C-alpha cells in the first residue's frame, strides 16, 4: 500500500498559492501593526 508513493510527483500548485497568499497577508498585517504602533507612540495615545 505505501509502496505506491513516489516522492515529488504530487501537484502542489494550490498549496503553493495558498502559502503565498498567507505570507502576503501576514506581511501586510505586520506592517499595519507596526504603523499603528508608531502612530500611537507619536500621538501618545
Residue pairs with C-beta under 8 A, 6 or more apart in sequence:
none
